[in-house]
């Protein structure tokens, strides 16, 4: 508990930390957990600096059986360890894993899904993704690489490719206390379009759509499900 409080105090000193700490206190004291949905329209503005990678680093996309066979099992296992589910399962359901890697070392990665997704955060939900939209989940950057702009570069590469594939809108949901991921979305031009509140005492969820939800034209639906089905 002391270590957790120390971490929160450290976070409060950073940019966006005060708001994150307020959400953390609401979770601890009121048992209300908050997530933020962020969205952007494509094509997004991308500068050369957003997509330029140092020598030895590579942007990859794994979205098919052929892609799985192309990369070393050790790399696939490393991606799976921070993906929520295995890479193979993601691909089998029509999703993709994007990453920036250096050899077999994963620097940063992102899961992207189409049609339908499932998340257990903050409670079990089926995410219905309409045609032309993509749902982003499980953004992860190696701790030693955080603060170096890798997630921003990855997002720029992904959205550029998705725009070429005919995707017109991207949406994600992030824990309100996750300052780093929220900052990445903001730097990439994404806007917060909704707040998702989960009231633990009554196990109830409430999605509050903001005006930006309509402005961006989001059509995604999040439907609570019985966790026993998963």
PyMOL commands that set and color helices and strands:
alter all, ss='L'
color gray80, all
select helices_A, chain A and resi 2-12+17-30+48-51+65-70+73-80+87-92+143-145+150-164+179-187+211-216+227-229
alter helices_A, ss='H'
color red, helices_A
select strands_A, chain A and resi 32-41+57-62+96-102+105-113+116-119+125-128+133-141+169-175+191-199+204-209+221-224
alter strands_A, ss='S'
color yellow, strands_A
deselect
rebuild
show_as cartoon
